[in-house]
Amino acid sequence: MAILSKYSNDDVESLLNELILVLEKNETPTDLALMVLGNAATDIINRNIAPGSRKRIAEQFGQALAASVDSRADA
């Protein structure tokens, strides 16, 4: 079942494109890009989520990330 979001696809795509442009502009290697994005996710969780909910949110984020990765060889 698809998950409904309160954000439009255009909003999500626009912000994603801006983030990717910054990484590309800086010729960021994949491992560094993942480290920075992971650190950003950690910072967002620590700044905006109540301490008692952080672990659950981080686990849900990790599960959503794992579910969204295309594991096909031709991806």
PyMOL Python script that loads the backbone (N, CA, C, O; Angstrom):
from pymol import cmd

cmd.read_pdbstr("""\
ATOM      1  N   MET A   1       0.847  -1.169   0.000  1.00  0.00           N
ATOM      2  CA  MET A   1       0.000   0.000   0.000  1.00  0.00           C
ATOM      3  C   MET A   1       0.901   1.243   0.000  1.00  0.00           C
ATOM      4  O   MET A   1       1.884   1.300   0.738  1.00  0.00           O
ATOM      5  N   ALA A   2       0.571   2.203  -0.804  1.00  0.00           N
ATOM      6  CA  ALA A   2       1.338   3.440  -0.876  1.00  0.00           C
ATOM      7  C   ALA A   2       1.119   4.259   0.394  1.00  0.00           C
ATOM      8  O   ALA A   2       0.041   4.241   0.988  1.00  0.00           O
ATOM      9  N   ILE A   3       2.160   4.971   0.792  1.00  0.00           N
ATOM     10  CA  ILE A   3       2.068   5.835   1.958  1.00  0.00           C
ATOM     11  C   ILE A   3       1.734   7.244   1.484  1.00  0.00           C
ATOM     12  O   ILE A   3       2.390   7.788   0.596  1.00  0.00           O
ATOM     13  N   LEU A   4       0.701   7.823   2.091  1.00  0.00           N
ATOM     14  CA  LEU A   4       0.322   9.189   1.746  1.00  0.00           C
ATOM     15  C   LEU A   4       1.194  10.160   2.519  1.00  0.00           C
ATOM     16  O   LEU A   4       1.485   9.947   3.695  1.00  0.00           O
ATOM     17  N   SER A   5       1.603  11.215   1.859  1.00  0.00           N
ATOM     18  CA  SER A   5       2.446  12.213   2.481  1.00  0.00           C
ATOM     19  C   SER A   5       1.735  13.550   2.489  1.00  0.00           C
ATOM     20  O   SER A   5       0.939  13.851   1.599  1.00  0.00           O
ATOM     21  N   LYS A   6       2.029  14.343   3.496  1.00  0.00           N
ATOM     22  CA  LYS A   6       1.464  15.690   3.531  1.00  0.00           C
ATOM     23  C   LYS A   6       2.251  16.636   2.635  1.00  0.00           C
ATOM     24  O   LYS A   6       1.884  17.802   2.491  1.00  0.00           O
ATOM     25  N   TYR A   7       3.341  16.139   2.027  1.00  0.00           N
ATOM     26  CA  TYR A   7       4.168  16.935   1.135  1.00  0.00           C
ATOM     27  C   TYR A   7       3.946  16.487  -0.304  1.00  0.00           C
ATOM     28  O   TYR A   7       3.787  15.297  -0.578  1.00  0.00           O
ATOM     29  N   SER A   8       3.935  17.443  -1.211  1.00  0.00           N
ATOM     30  CA  SER A   8       3.732  17.097  -2.619  1.00  0.00           C
ATOM     31  C   SER A   8       5.009  16.479  -3.185  1.00  0.00           C
ATOM     32  O   SER A   8       6.107  16.706  -2.678  1.00  0.00           O
ATOM     33  N   ASN A   9       4.841  15.702  -4.236  1.00  0.00           N
ATOM     34  CA  ASN A   9       6.003  15.140  -4.928  1.00  0.00           C
ATOM     35  C   ASN A   9       6.919  16.248  -5.429  1.00  0.00           C
ATOM     36  O   ASN A   9       8.142  16.106  -5.404  1.00  0.00           O
ATOM     37  N   ASP A  10       6.331  17.351  -5.885  1.00  0.00           N
ATOM     38  CA  ASP A  10       7.134  18.482  -6.362  1.00  0.00           C
ATOM     39  C   ASP A  10       7.993  19.064  -5.250  1.00  0.00           C
ATOM     40  O   ASP A  10       9.156  19.400  -5.470  1.00  0.00           O
ATOM     41  N   ASP A  11       7.418  19.185  -4.047  1.00  0.00           N
ATOM     42  CA  ASP A  11       8.184  19.702  -2.915  1.00  0.00           C
ATOM     43  C   ASP A  11       9.363  18.784  -2.596  1.00  0.00           C
ATOM     44  O   ASP A  11      10.487  19.247  -2.397  1.00  0.00           O
ATOM     45  N   VAL A  12       9.100  17.505  -2.552  1.00  0.00           N
ATOM     46  CA  VAL A  12      10.138  16.525  -2.232  1.00  0.00           C
ATOM     47  C   VAL A  12      11.213  16.520  -3.315  1.00  0.00           C
ATOM     48  O   VAL A  12      12.404  16.569  -3.006  1.00  0.00           O
ATOM     49  N   GLU A  13      10.806  16.461  -4.568  1.00  0.00           N
ATOM     50  CA  GLU A  13      11.761  16.412  -5.678  1.00  0.00           C
ATOM     51  C   GLU A  13      12.611  17.676  -5.754  1.00  0.00           C
ATOM     52  O   GLU A  13      13.807  17.603  -6.038  1.00  0.00           O
ATOM     53  N   SER A  14      12.011  18.818  -5.504  1.00  0.00           N
ATOM     54  CA  SER A  14      12.740  20.079  -5.548  1.00  0.00           C
ATOM     55  C   SER A  14      13.853  20.114  -4.505  1.00  0.00           C
ATOM     56  O   SER A  14      14.994  20.460  -4.811  1.00  0.00           O
ATOM     57  N   LEU A  15      13.514  19.759  -3.288  1.00  0.00           N
ATOM     58  CA  LEU A  15      14.510  19.750  -2.216  1.00  0.00           C
ATOM     59  C   LEU A  15      15.577  18.695  -2.467  1.00  0.00           C
ATOM     60  O   LEU A  15      16.763  18.951  -2.255  1.00  0.00           O
ATOM     61  N   LEU A  16      15.171  17.515  -2.914  1.00  0.00           N
ATOM     62  CA  LEU A  16      16.127  16.456  -3.232  1.00  0.00           C
ATOM     63  C   LEU A  16      17.096  16.905  -4.316  1.00  0.00           C
ATOM     64  O   LEU A  16      18.300  16.678  -4.204  1.00  0.00           O
ATOM     65  N   ASN A  17      16.583  17.536  -5.357  1.00  0.00           N
ATOM     66  CA  ASN A  17      17.446  18.018  -6.438  1.00  0.00           C
ATOM     67  C   ASN A  17      18.454  19.048  -5.935  1.00  0.00           C
ATOM     68  O   ASN A  17      19.609  19.043  -6.361  1.00  0.00           O
ATOM     69  N   GLU A  18      18.025  19.928  -5.035  1.00  0.00           N
ATOM     70  CA  GLU A  18      18.949  20.915  -4.474  1.00  0.00           C
ATOM     71  C   GLU A  18      20.069  20.239  -3.685  1.00  0.00           C
ATOM     72  O   GLU A  18      21.234  20.618  -3.804  1.00  0.00           O
ATOM     73  N   LEU A  19      19.713  19.240  -2.882  1.00  0.00           N
ATOM     74  CA  LEU A  19      20.726  18.514  -2.112  1.00  0.00           C
ATOM     75  C   LEU A  19      21.716  17.799  -3.032  1.00  0.00           C
ATOM     76  O   LEU A  19      22.925  17.845  -2.809  1.00  0.00           O
ATOM     77  N   ILE A  20      21.201  17.151  -4.050  1.00  0.00           N
ATOM     78  CA  ILE A  20      22.064  16.432  -4.990  1.00  0.00           C
ATOM     79  C   ILE A  20      22.967  17.399  -5.743  1.00  0.00           C
ATOM     80  O   ILE A  20      24.136  17.093  -5.980  1.00  0.00           O
ATOM     81  N   LEU A  21      22.446  18.560  -6.122  1.00  0.00           N
ATOM     82  CA  LEU A  21      23.273  19.558  -6.809  1.00  0.00           C
ATOM     83  C   LEU A  21      24.450  20.006  -5.942  1.00  0.00           C
ATOM     84  O   LEU A  21      25.557  20.186  -6.448  1.00  0.00           O
ATOM     85  N   VAL A  22      24.218  20.187  -4.646  1.00  0.00           N
ATOM     86  CA  VAL A  22      25.306  20.573  -3.745  1.00  0.00           C
ATOM     87  C   VAL A  22      26.367  19.474  -3.701  1.00  0.00           C
ATOM     88  O   VAL A  22      27.562  19.760  -3.761  1.00  0.00           O
ATOM     89  N   LEU A  23      25.934  18.230  -3.597  1.00  0.00           N
ATOM     90  CA  LEU A  23      26.885  17.118  -3.555  1.00  0.00           C
ATOM     91  C   LEU A  23      27.661  17.017  -4.867  1.00  0.00           C
ATOM     92  O   LEU A  23      28.873  16.804  -4.859  1.00  0.00           O
ATOM     93  N   GLU A  24      26.971  17.169  -5.979  1.00  0.00           N
ATOM     94  CA  GLU A  24      27.635  17.097  -7.282  1.00  0.00           C
ATOM     95  C   GLU A  24      28.588  18.272  -7.485  1.00  0.00           C
ATOM     96  O   GLU A  24      29.693  18.093  -7.997  1.00  0.00           O
ATOM     97  N   LYS A  25      28.168  19.468  -7.089  1.00  0.00           N
ATOM     98  CA  LYS A  25      29.005  20.661  -7.231  1.00  0.00           C
ATOM     99  C   LYS A  25      30.337  20.474  -6.508  1.00  0.00           C
ATOM    100  O   LYS A  25      31.378  20.932  -6.978  1.00  0.00           O
ATOM    101  N   ASN A  26      30.292  19.806  -5.374  1.00  0.00           N
ATOM    102  CA  ASN A  26      31.486  19.579  -4.574  1.00  0.00           C
ATOM    103  C   ASN A  26      32.199  18.274  -4.925  1.00  0.00           C
ATOM    104  O   ASN A  26      33.163  17.884  -4.267  1.00  0.00           O
ATOM    105  N   GLU A  27      31.710  17.604  -5.976  1.00  0.00           N
ATOM    106  CA  GLU A  27      32.290  16.332  -6.411  1.00  0.00           C
ATOM    107  C   GLU A  27      32.479  15.382  -5.222  1.00  0.00           C
ATOM    108  O   GLU A  27      33.539  14.786  -5.030  1.00  0.00           O
ATOM    109  N   THR A  28      31.425  15.270  -4.450  1.00  0.00           N
ATOM    110  CA  THR A  28      31.458  14.496  -3.217  1.00  0.00           C
ATOM    111  C   THR A  28      31.490  13.000  -3.509  1.00  0.00           C
ATOM    112  O   THR A  28      30.613  12.491  -4.207  1.00  0.00           O
ATOM    113  N   PRO A  29      32.488  12.288  -2.986  1.00  0.00           N
ATOM    114  CA  PRO A  29      32.513  10.832  -3.152  1.00  0.00           C
ATOM    115  C   PRO A  29      31.303  10.198  -2.443  1.00  0.00           C
ATOM    116  O   PRO A  29      30.765  10.756  -1.486  1.00  0.00           O
ATOM    117  N   THR A  30      30.903   9.050  -2.923  1.00  0.00           N
ATOM    118  CA  THR A  30      29.710   8.381  -2.384  1.00  0.00           C
ATOM    119  C   THR A  30      29.790   8.162  -0.885  1.00  0.00           C
ATOM    120  O   THR A  30      28.823   8.429  -0.171  1.00  0.00           O
ATOM    121  N   ASP A  31      30.928   7.680  -0.392  1.00  0.00           N
ATOM    122  CA  ASP A  31      31.023   7.400   1.045  1.00  0.00           C
ATOM    123  C   ASP A  31      30.895   8.673   1.872  1.00  0.00           C
ATOM    124  O   ASP A  31      30.257   8.661   2.925  1.00  0.00           O
ATOM    125  N   LEU A  32      31.487   9.766   1.413  1.00  0.00           N
ATOM    126  CA  LEU A  32      31.371  11.036   2.134  1.00  0.00           C
ATOM    127  C   LEU A  32      29.941  11.559   2.065  1.00  0.00           C
ATOM    128  O   LEU A  32      29.423  12.057   3.064  1.00  0.00           O
ATOM    129  N   ALA A  33      29.297  11.456   0.913  1.00  0.00           N
ATOM    130  CA  ALA A  33      27.910  11.907   0.780  1.00  0.00           C
ATOM    131  C   ALA A  33      27.010  11.153   1.750  1.00  0.00           C
ATOM    132  O   ALA A  33      26.161  11.756   2.407  1.00  0.00           O
ATOM    133  N   LEU A  34      27.192   9.843   1.843  1.00  0.00           N
ATOM    134  CA  LEU A  34      26.369   9.054   2.764  1.00  0.00           C
ATOM    135  C   LEU A  34      26.654   9.424   4.217  1.00  0.00           C
ATOM    136  O   LEU A  34      25.734   9.487   5.034  1.00  0.00           O
ATOM    137  N   MET A  35      27.926   9.669   4.544  1.00  0.00           N
ATOM    138  CA  MET A  35      28.273  10.084   5.910  1.00  0.00           C
ATOM    139  C   MET A  35      27.608  11.415   6.254  1.00  0.00           C
ATOM    140  O   MET A  35      27.043  11.571   7.336  1.00  0.00           O
ATOM    141  N   VAL A  36      27.678  12.373   5.329  1.00  0.00           N
ATOM    142  CA  VAL A  36      27.101  13.695   5.581  1.00  0.00           C
ATOM    143  C   VAL A  36      25.581  13.608   5.693  1.00  0.00           C
ATOM    144  O   VAL A  36      24.990  14.216   6.585  1.00  0.00           O
ATOM    145  N   LEU A  37      24.950  12.860   4.801  1.00  0.00           N
ATOM    146  CA  LEU A  37      23.493  12.721   4.864  1.00  0.00           C
ATOM    147  C   LEU A  37      23.067  11.995   6.146  1.00  0.00           C
ATOM    148  O   LEU A  37      22.054  12.344   6.752  1.00  0.00           O
ATOM    149  N   GLY A  38      23.836  10.997   6.551  1.00  0.00           N
ATOM    150  CA  GLY A  38      23.556  10.308   7.813  1.00  0.00           C
ATOM    151  C   GLY A  38      23.699  11.235   9.006  1.00  0.00           C
ATOM    152  O   GLY A  38      22.877  11.220   9.922  1.00  0.00           O
ATOM    153  N   ASN A  39      24.762  12.048   8.987  1.00  0.00           N
ATOM    154  CA  ASN A  39      24.949  13.021  10.067  1.00  0.00           C
ATOM    155  C   ASN A  39      23.828  14.049  10.082  1.00  0.00           C
ATOM    156  O   ASN A  39      23.386  14.472  11.150  1.00  0.00           O
ATOM    157  N   ALA A  40      23.367  14.450   8.908  1.00  0.00           N
ATOM    158  CA  ALA A  40      22.250  15.391   8.833  1.00  0.00           C
ATOM    159  C   ALA A  40      20.985  14.769   9.416  1.00  0.00           C
ATOM    160  O   ALA A  40      20.253  15.428  10.154  1.00  0.00           O
ATOM    161  N   ALA A  41      20.727  13.513   9.092  1.00  0.00           N
ATOM    162  CA  ALA A  41      19.547  12.828   9.632  1.00  0.00           C
ATOM    163  C   ALA A  41      19.639  12.747  11.158  1.00  0.00           C
ATOM    164  O   ALA A  41      18.654  12.988  11.856  1.00  0.00           O
ATOM    165  N   THR A  42      20.821  12.408  11.668  1.00  0.00           N
ATOM    166  CA  THR A  42      21.025  12.338  13.120  1.00  0.00           C
ATOM    167  C   THR A  42      20.774  13.694  13.762  1.00  0.00           C
ATOM    168  O   THR A  42      20.099  13.782  14.788  1.00  0.00           O
ATOM    169  N   ASP A  43      21.310  14.742  13.166  1.00  0.00           N
ATOM    170  CA  ASP A  43      21.140  16.091  13.706  1.00  0.00           C
ATOM    171  C   ASP A  43      19.667  16.500  13.711  1.00  0.00           C
ATOM    172  O   ASP A  43      19.183  17.068  14.689  1.00  0.00           O
ATOM    173  N   ILE A  44      18.959  16.213  12.624  1.00  0.00           N
ATOM    174  CA  ILE A  44      17.533  16.552  12.535  1.00  0.00           C
ATOM    175  C   ILE A  44      16.746  15.813  13.611  1.00  0.00           C
ATOM    176  O   ILE A  44      15.886  16.402  14.268  1.00  0.00           O
ATOM    177  N   ILE A  45      17.033  14.535  13.794  1.00  0.00           N
ATOM    178  CA  ILE A  45      16.334  13.754  14.828  1.00  0.00           C
ATOM    179  C   ILE A  45      16.643  14.310  16.214  1.00  0.00           C
ATOM    180  O   ILE A  45      15.735  14.520  17.018  1.00  0.00           O
ATOM    181  N   ASN A  46      17.936  14.553  16.497  1.00  0.00           N
ATOM    182  CA  ASN A  46      18.312  15.043  17.827  1.00  0.00           C
ATOM    183  C   ASN A  46      17.758  16.426  18.129  1.00  0.00           C
ATOM    184  O   ASN A  46      17.456  16.725  19.285  1.00  0.00           O
ATOM    185  N   ARG A  47      17.617  17.274  17.120  1.00  0.00           N
ATOM    186  CA  ARG A  47      17.124  18.637  17.341  1.00  0.00           C
ATOM    187  C   ARG A  47      15.594  18.723  17.405  1.00  0.00           C
ATOM    188  O   ARG A  47      15.050  19.621  18.047  1.00  0.00           O
ATOM    189  N   ASN A  48      14.907  17.796  16.744  1.00  0.00           N
ATOM    190  CA  ASN A  48      13.460  17.980  16.549  1.00  0.00           C
ATOM    191  C   ASN A  48      12.569  16.899  17.143  1.00  0.00           C
ATOM    192  O   ASN A  48      11.347  17.049  17.158  1.00  0.00           O
ATOM    193  N   ILE A  49      13.148  15.833  17.623  1.00  0.00           N
ATOM    194  CA  ILE A  49      12.350  14.720  18.152  1.00  0.00           C
ATOM    195  C   ILE A  49      12.620  14.592  19.650  1.00  0.00           C
ATOM    196  O   ILE A  49      13.762  14.703  20.094  1.00  0.00           O
ATOM    197  N   ALA A  50      11.574  14.361  20.411  1.00  0.00           N
ATOM    198  CA  ALA A  50      11.727  14.190  21.858  1.00  0.00           C
ATOM    199  C   ALA A  50      12.654  13.015  22.149  1.00  0.00           C
ATOM    200  O   ALA A  50      12.618  12.005  21.446  1.00  0.00           O
ATOM    201  N   PRO A  51      13.491  13.144  23.189  1.00  0.00           N
ATOM    202  CA  PRO A  51      14.464  12.083  23.483  1.00  0.00           C
ATOM    203  C   PRO A  51      13.856  10.685  23.570  1.00  0.00           C
ATOM    204  O   PRO A  51      14.473   9.719  23.121  1.00  0.00           O
ATOM    205  N   GLY A  52      12.685  10.565  24.128  1.00  0.00           N
ATOM    206  CA  GLY A  52      12.061   9.257  24.279  1.00  0.00           C
ATOM    207  C   GLY A  52      11.606   8.625  22.973  1.00  0.00           C
ATOM    208  O   GLY A  52      11.330   7.426  22.933  1.00  0.00           O
ATOM    209  N   SER A  53      11.523   9.405  21.914  1.00  0.00           N
ATOM    210  CA  SER A  53      11.049   8.904  20.620  1.00  0.00           C
ATOM    211  C   SER A  53      12.158   8.753  19.587  1.00  0.00           C
ATOM    212  O   SER A  53      11.926   8.202  18.511  1.00  0.00           O
ATOM    213  N   ARG A  54      13.344   9.231  19.894  1.00  0.00           N
ATOM    214  CA  ARG A  54      14.422   9.266  18.908  1.00  0.00           C
ATOM    215  C   ARG A  54      14.804   7.890  18.368  1.00  0.00           C
ATOM    216  O   ARG A  54      14.944   7.711  17.158  1.00  0.00           O
ATOM    217  N   LYS A  55      14.973   6.924  19.260  1.00  0.00           N
ATOM    218  CA  LYS A  55      15.395   5.591  18.814  1.00  0.00           C
ATOM    219  C   LYS A  55      14.353   4.983  17.882  1.00  0.00           C
ATOM    220  O   LYS A  55      14.704   4.399  16.858  1.00  0.00           O
ATOM    221  N   ARG A  56      13.081   5.115  18.229  1.00  0.00           N
ATOM    222  CA  ARG A  56      12.007   4.560  17.398  1.00  0.00           C
ATOM    223  C   ARG A  56      11.985   5.237  16.026  1.00  0.00           C
ATOM    224  O   ARG A  56      11.838   4.563  15.006  1.00  0.00           O
ATOM    225  N   ILE A  57      12.128   6.550  15.993  1.00  0.00           N
ATOM    226  CA  ILE A  57      12.133   7.283  14.724  1.00  0.00           C
ATOM    227  C   ILE A  57      13.344   6.871  13.888  1.00  0.00           C
ATOM    228  O   ILE A  57      13.222   6.665  12.680  1.00  0.00           O
ATOM    229  N   ALA A  58      14.512   6.750  14.523  1.00  0.00           N
ATOM    230  CA  ALA A  58      15.721   6.347  13.800  1.00  0.00           C
ATOM    231  C   ALA A  58      15.559   4.939  13.219  1.00  0.00           C
ATOM    232  O   ALA A  58      15.981   4.682  12.092  1.00  0.00           O
ATOM    233  N   GLU A  59      14.955   4.035  13.977  1.00  0.00           N
ATOM    234  CA  GLU A  59      14.718   2.677  13.475  1.00  0.00           C
ATOM    235  C   GLU A  59      13.748   2.689  12.310  1.00  0.00           C
ATOM    236  O   GLU A  59      13.962   1.983  11.325  1.00  0.00           O
ATOM    237  N   GLN A  60      12.689   3.474  12.399  1.00  0.00           N
ATOM    238  CA  GLN A  60      11.726   3.574  11.299  1.00  0.00           C
ATOM    239  C   GLN A  60      12.389   4.179  10.064  1.00  0.00           C
ATOM    240  O   GLN A  60      12.126   3.747   8.942  1.00  0.00           O
ATOM    241  N   PHE A  61      13.235   5.165  10.267  1.00  0.00           N
ATOM    242  CA  PHE A  61      13.965   5.776   9.159  1.00  0.00           C
ATOM    243  C   PHE A  61      14.855   4.741   8.484  1.00  0.00           C
ATOM    244  O   PHE A  61      14.891   4.645   7.258  1.00  0.00           O
ATOM    245  N   GLY A  62      15.574   3.967   9.296  1.00  0.00           N
ATOM    246  CA  GLY A  62      16.445   2.915   8.754  1.00  0.00           C
ATOM    247  C   GLY A  62      15.661   1.860   7.984  1.00  0.00           C
ATOM    248  O   GLY A  62      16.107   1.397   6.934  1.00  0.00           O
ATOM    249  N   GLN A  63      14.508   1.483   8.493  1.00  0.00           N
ATOM    250  CA  GLN A  63      13.672   0.498   7.805  1.00  0.00           C
ATOM    251  C   GLN A  63      13.151   1.055   6.486  1.00  0.00           C
ATOM    252  O   GLN A  63      13.123   0.349   5.478  1.00  0.00           O
ATOM    253  N   ALA A  64      12.743   2.311   6.491  1.00  0.00           N
ATOM    254  CA  ALA A  64      12.247   2.938   5.262  1.00  0.00           C
ATOM    255  C   ALA A  64      13.372   3.044   4.236  1.00  0.00           C
ATOM    256  O   ALA A  64      13.151   2.811   3.047  1.00  0.00           O
ATOM    257  N   LEU A  65      14.566   3.390   4.682  1.00  0.00           N
ATOM    258  CA  LEU A  65      15.714   3.464   3.786  1.00  0.00           C
ATOM    259  C   LEU A  65      16.010   2.098   3.180  1.00  0.00           C
ATOM    260  O   LEU A  65      16.187   1.984   1.967  1.00  0.00           O
ATOM    261  N   ALA A  66      16.065   1.069   4.007  1.00  0.00           N
ATOM    262  CA  ALA A  66      16.343  -0.282   3.516  1.00  0.00           C
ATOM    263  C   ALA A  66      15.267  -0.740   2.532  1.00  0.00           C
ATOM    264  O   ALA A  66      15.576  -1.394   1.536  1.00  0.00           O
ATOM    265  N   ALA A  67      14.020  -0.405   2.805  1.00  0.00           N
ATOM    266  CA  ALA A  67      12.927  -0.813   1.929  1.00  0.00           C
ATOM    267  C   ALA A  67      12.952  -0.072   0.594  1.00  0.00           C
ATOM    268  O   ALA A  67      12.444  -0.573  -0.409  1.00  0.00           O
ATOM    269  N   SER A  68      13.546   1.122   0.585  1.00  0.00           N
ATOM    270  CA  SER A  68      13.534   1.918  -0.636  1.00  0.00           C
ATOM    271  C   SER A  68      14.725   1.648  -1.549  1.00  0.00           C
ATOM    272  O   SER A  68      14.738   2.107  -2.691  1.00  0.00           O
ATOM    273  N   VAL A  69      15.717   0.917  -1.071  1.00  0.00           N
ATOM    274  CA  VAL A  69      16.902   0.629  -1.872  1.00  0.00           C
ATOM    275  C   VAL A  69      16.584  -0.449  -2.878  1.00  0.00           C
ATOM    276  O   VAL A  69      16.017  -1.485  -2.533  1.00  0.00           O
ATOM    277  N   ASP A  70      16.953  -0.203  -4.139  1.00  0.00           N
ATOM    278  CA  ASP A  70      16.743  -1.162  -5.204  1.00  0.00           C
ATOM    279  C   ASP A  70      17.903  -2.152  -5.199  1.00  0.00           C
ATOM    280  O   ASP A  70      19.038  -1.785  -5.503  1.00  0.00           O
ATOM    281  N   SER A  71      17.622  -3.390  -4.857  1.00  0.00           N
ATOM    282  CA  SER A  71      18.696  -4.381  -4.726  1.00  0.00           C
ATOM    283  C   SER A  71      18.928  -5.205  -5.990  1.00  0.00           C
ATOM    284  O   SER A  71      19.678  -6.181  -5.967  1.00  0.00           O
ATOM    285  N   ARG A  72      18.281  -4.813  -7.100  1.00  0.00           N
ATOM    286  CA  ARG A  72      18.502  -5.524  -8.357  1.00  0.00           C
ATOM    287  C   ARG A  72      19.911  -5.255  -8.860  1.00  0.00           C
ATOM    288  O   ARG A  72      20.450  -4.170  -8.638  1.00  0.00           O
ATOM    289  N   ALA A  73      20.505  -6.212  -9.523  1.00  0.00           N
ATOM    290  CA  ALA A  73      21.870  -6.088 -10.029  1.00  0.00           C
ATOM    291  C   ALA A  73      21.977  -5.006 -11.097  1.00  0.00           C
ATOM    292  O   ALA A  73      23.038  -4.401 -11.250  1.00  0.00           O
ATOM    293  N   ASP A  74      20.912  -4.752 -11.829  1.00  0.00           N
ATOM    294  CA  ASP A  74      20.967  -3.773 -12.910  1.00  0.00           C
ATOM    295  C   ASP A  74      20.580  -2.371 -12.475  1.00  0.00           C
ATOM    296  O   ASP A  74      20.413  -1.486 -13.314  1.00  0.00           O
ATOM    297  N   ALA A  75      20.437  -2.157 -11.173  1.00  0.00           N
ATOM    298  CA  ALA A  75      20.019  -0.834 -10.664  1.00  0.00           C
ATOM    299  C   ALA A  75      21.148   0.164 -10.744  1.00  0.00           C
ATOM    300  O   ALA A  75      20.976   1.322 -10.361  1.00  0.00           O
TER     301      ALA A  75
END
""", "prot")
cmd.dss("prot")
cmd.show_as("cartoon", "prot")
cmd.util.cbc("prot")
cmd.orient("prot")
